């Protein structure tokens, strides 16, 4: 019963992530696009964690943590590139 609710919640987060990817394509500034990619990555981590709870697979939590670390490093790398390029970050 609870597993089904977690899957429905994960599906709702996926729908929100798809909406955020629309902002990546149409963002007026580079900063908007970077924030949208970061938010979509965070939602991906939440979806993986919900899947871990729904399907009772503790190994998925390790994948979610690794993906969160990669998402963080991507954000730091993009910020460094934008600042080095003279961007307004």
PLY file of the C-alpha trace (Angstrom):
ply
format ascii 1.0
element vertex 89
property float x
property float y
property float z
element edge 88
property int vertex1
property int vertex2
end_header
0.00 0.00 0.00
2.70 2.48 0.95
4.89 1.32 -1.95
2.20 2.36 -4.41
1.95 5.81 -2.86
5.73 6.20 -3.11
5.64 5.25 -6.79
2.87 7.82 -7.40
4.95 10.44 -5.60
7.99 9.53 -7.68
5.91 9.89 -10.85
4.81 13.35 -9.72
8.43 14.35 -9.17
9.32 13.07 -12.64
6.59 15.27 -14.12
8.02 18.26 -12.24
11.52 17.45 -13.48
10.26 17.41 -17.06
8.76 20.85 -16.51
12.12 22.06 -15.19
13.84 20.76 -18.30
11.58 23.11 -20.24
13.24 25.94 -18.32
16.63 24.56 -19.35
15.64 24.91 -23.00
13.93 28.30 -22.69
15.80 29.94 -19.84
16.56 33.56 -20.61
19.96 33.47 -18.89
22.68 30.92 -18.32
22.10 31.13 -14.57
18.46 30.09 -15.02
19.57 27.09 -17.03
22.20 26.06 -14.47
19.69 26.29 -11.62
17.12 24.29 -13.59
19.66 21.53 -14.33
20.67 21.48 -10.65
17.03 21.27 -9.54
16.32 18.47 -12.03
19.34 16.58 -10.66
18.07 17.03 -7.11
14.65 15.74 -8.14
16.38 12.74 -9.72
18.05 11.96 -6.39
14.66 12.18 -4.63
13.05 9.87 -7.21
15.82 7.28 -6.78
15.42 7.47 -2.99
11.64 7.02 -3.30
12.20 4.04 -5.57
14.57 2.58 -2.96
11.86 2.86 -0.33
9.05 1.66 -2.60
10.86 -1.44 -3.85
12.78 -2.11 -0.62
16.14 -1.96 -2.40
18.77 -0.39 -0.12
21.32 -0.43 -2.95
19.38 2.34 -4.68
20.27 4.69 -1.82
23.95 4.29 -2.68
23.16 5.20 -6.28
21.19 8.25 -5.10
24.10 9.42 -2.94
26.57 8.99 -5.80
24.26 10.90 -8.13
23.87 13.68 -5.54
27.66 14.00 -5.33
27.93 14.20 -9.13
25.16 16.81 -9.22
27.01 18.90 -6.63
30.31 18.64 -8.49
28.62 19.63 -11.74
27.16 22.73 -10.10
30.53 23.74 -8.67
32.24 23.12 -12.00
29.71 25.17 -13.94
29.97 28.02 -11.45
33.75 27.99 -11.76
33.57 28.04 -15.55
31.05 30.89 -15.58
33.05 32.99 -13.12
36.28 32.33 -15.03
34.54 33.41 -18.21
33.52 36.67 -16.63
29.92 35.68 -16.00
27.85 37.43 -13.32
27.92 34.64 -10.75
0 1
1 2
2 3
3 4
4 5
5 6
6 7
7 8
8 9
9 10
10 11
11 12
12 13
13 14
14 15
15 16
16 17
17 18
18 19
19 20
20 21
21 22
22 23
23 24
24 25
25 26
26 27
27 28
28 29
29 30
30 31
31 32
32 33
33 34
34 35
35 36
36 37
37 38
38 39
39 40
40 41
41 42
42 43
43 44
44 45
45 46
46 47
47 48
48 49
49 50
50 51
51 52
52 53
53 54
54 55
55 56
56 57
57 58
58 59
59 60
60 61
61 62
62 63
63 64
64 65
65 66
66 67
67 68
68 69
69 70
70 71
71 72
72 73
73 74
74 75
75 76
76 77
77 78
78 79
79 80
80 81
81 82
82 83
83 84
84 85
85 86
86 87
87 88
